[in-house]
Structure formats: C-alpha cells, structure tokens
Amino acid sequence: MSSNVRPRVRVPSSAEAGETVLIRTLISHPMESGNRRDNDGNIIPRSIINRFTCDFNGESVIDVAMETSMSTNPYFEFEAVVPESGEFTFKWYDDDGSVHEDVKAITVG
C-alpha cells in the first residue's frame, strides 16, 4: 500500500432538491509511472491511482480510468445533481489493490 495517501473531498453540506452542486476531490499520492530509476539504477515500480469513482446513494456519478500520464496528487472537479438527501461515496483504486475511500453527506432542504 502506498504510504501517505490521503483523500480530501469538498461537498456542500446542503442543497435544494434538483440543484447542481460542485464537488472537488484531491488525493495525495506519488503516482509513480514505473519508468524512472532510483539512485542505484533500479526501476521504481509503477504505483498509480488507476481508477476514481463517485456514487450518490449507490448510483454512479462519475467513473474515471487513469493511466501513467496522470499527475501526482490527482485533482477532480465535477458537478452532480442532488435529487434528495444522501451520501456521496468516493473511491480511489490503487495499483497495489488497495482502495482509499471517503464518504460525504448532503442534506436536501
């Protein structure tokens, strides 16, 4: 598992029914391509976040496949329509099989 991986998410705490909200996500991750060498000449193994998903109350909002050209600490900003109160579930899938998750609730008033 990659060390020091930390997801950060910004979701408004409330919205009106049917409102479009802005969601911002950032995950601290080194995103090693597997093409570089260390000081001893050994290839540094590939270690990237290869997929990012966001669901709202179990329904997919966004599903992104990432490749080695993705930058360190990938940032995503996107909009979602909020029909009801619920939870956004964010998942980042790492090459090593680990999944980093964050959940944010939103109340529709």
N, C-alpha and C positions, 0 to 999 in steps of 0.2 A: 504494500500500500504506500502510495506517495505520502511523504510527510508534509506537515504544514499546509494541508489542503483545507481551505475554509470558504464555504459558500456564504455569500451575502445577497440578500434579496430585499427589494423595496416594493411593497404593495400598499395602496391606500387602505386604511382601516375601515372605511365605509364608502358607500356609493349609492346612487339611486338605481332602481331596477332598470335594466337595459342600458345603463351607462357604459361607455367605453373607458377603461382605466389604463393608465400607463404602468407597466411593470419593468423594473430594472433588476438585472442579476449580474453578479460578478463572482467568480470563484478564483481564489488564489491557488495557482497550480503552475509548476515549472514548464510543462508542455515540452518535453524533450523529444526531438524528432527521430532519434536513432541514427542520425548521420554524422554526429560530432564525435570527437575523440577526447578522452581525458588527458591529463599531463603525461601519463605513461603510454599513450598511444592506443589505449583500449577503446573500443566503440562504447559509447554511453548508450545503454538500452533505451529503446523507444518507451516513452511514458506520456501519453496524452489523454485528455478527456475526449473520448471518441463519439459521445452522444449526449445530448441535453434534451430533456423533456419537461413539459409543464402540463399538468392536468388540473381541471377545475371540477370538483365533486365527481371525480372518476372519468370525466370526459376530456379527451386530448385537446389542448390549446395549441401546443407547438411541439414539434419533434425534429431535432436538428442532428444530422450526422456530421461529424467533424473529422478532418484529416490532418496530416502533419503540418500543413501550412498555417494552421490556426495559431494565433499568437499566445504568448504566455498570459495567464490570468484572463481567460475569455470573458468578455462582457456582452450581454444581450439586453436589448431594449425592445419591447414589443407591446402591442395593445391587445386587450381582451374585453369582450362584452360580458358584463356581470348580470345575469338574469335573476339571481337570488343570492341569499347569504350562503356562505360556504367556505371551502378551503382550497387554496392553490397548493399543489404538491409539485415541488421542483426536484429533479433528479439529474445528477451528472454521473455518467458511466466512465470509469477509468479503464485503461488497458489491462491493469492487473486484476480486473474482475470486481474491484470494489465499487460501491455506489454511494455517492455523497448526496444526502437528501436534506431538504428544508421544507417546512410547511408554514404557510401564512394564511390567516383567516381574514375574511372581509365580511362586513355586515351591510346588508341592503336595507335601507330605511325608507 
